[in-house]
Amino acid sequence: MNFSKWIVAALNIPMIFEVYVNDNGKTRIAGIEGNFADAIFTEMNIEYDIVFPEDNEYGREVNGGNWTGLIGMVQRGEADIAIGTLGIDEKRFRVVDFSFPYTGGELTFVVLKPSEWLMAFGLFNLLELSTWMLLFGSFLLSTALFFAMLNGTTTYLEVVHIFFGSILRQPLFFHNYTQGKKFFIGTWLLFSFIMSSVFSGVLLSFLATPSKVETIKNFKELSKAVESGTHRVYTLKGNFAIPFFLNSKEPYFRLLGNAIEQNNWYIRMEELLRNPLKSKDVIICPREFLKLLYGNQPEIYFSEDSGYTMTVAFVLRKDFCCTTQLKKVMSRMISAGIFERFFNLETFKQSFSVPASEEKMDKKRVLTLNHLSSAFSILLSGLVISFLVFLGEVISNYITRET
């Protein structure tokens, strides 16, 4: 093999490693890792050819110790080196070598921030479920006790209707009221006044300054969301995330790995770059890559949790001729900040390609029909039920007259 010309395996990824043909008809590379590699090759006076894996994967181990993707091409001798944000791990070290590491990456995730407004039936979220259950139980117990105290002089439905009206600050009135029930009535009036006042205060506070909906912040919360079916997790096929998840000691990591494998939640790089992030989708990738894609989008939440930290380097053949020379050149360039310069430059360019826009909710808050949809839904449901009851009474009265 001609040592002055290397065969480089890579994935054609915008902003990371871009392959194009210049005006002279020569294959050139760009992007963060592309520019960095080109600077190294220029310094070492190396010509290169670019090849791509047929499966378009980074590389994962399959049966018999064989590897797919970029790792597989270097393992089989189809390429001298492979470039593509490839992390160093023990399994890969068995079949390939690595160059001097040029960056590190933390495995994390991004998710679309939920809306600040609680939409339909959001008013029920103002109190905890246990509080609602206790309130409902107190209401049923009070109505049952008072119905028993009336000795059947009033129907139970009438008692429920009057007590429910008192919670809505309607007058509490009974035809068969007796002096002996003053203490019970007073206790209920105090209870209903406190509860209605508390709920009204919380509701008004919420309408004035809506509290933010909770965002998934770490991998444990993410696993619960995936298990409950509210979110889907995607990652790039062949990267180091899945082996780490499946072999982790933490059950929530294993749950995420199994969910991705069983549901085939893999996404290609082209789809990741082309399609915007959806509200129920979560992307797991190295932190620096996610910052490059979504760093200037304020509606994207970056988790501060890191599941795994890896070191990134070029992948080399086991019998590669120029390992020592390559490591020396890379070491000098990393010390000089060359890779960091290319990364910052690409990030700066990316910041102009996607306009950042975020609603200034603190400056202007407008209540729309969506924000009050729960109240109108309850009103509409009540009107429908009232109409059905009225219709039933009319039909019942008509049948009674006929008989």
Secondary structure, 3 states (H helix, E strand, C coil): CCCCEEEEEECCECCCEEEEECCCCCEEEECHHHHHHHHHHHHHCCEEEEECCCCCCCCCECHHHCECHHHHHHHCCCCCEEECCCECCHHHHCCCEECCCCEEEEEEEEEECCCCCCCCCHHHHHCCHHHHHHHHHHHHHHHHHHHHHCCCCCCHHHHHHHHHHHHCCCCCCCCCCCHHHHHHHHHHHHHHHHHHHHHHHHHHHHHHCCCCCCCCCCHHHHHHHHHHCCCEEEECCCCCHHHHHHCCCCHHHHHHHHHHHHHCCECCHHHHHHCCCCCCEEEEEEHHHHHHHHCCCCCEEECCCCCEEEEECCEECCCCCCHHHHHHHHHHHHHCCHHHHHHHHHHHHHHHHCCCCCCCCCCCCCCCCCCCHHHHHHHHHHHHHHHHHHHHHHHHHHHHHHC
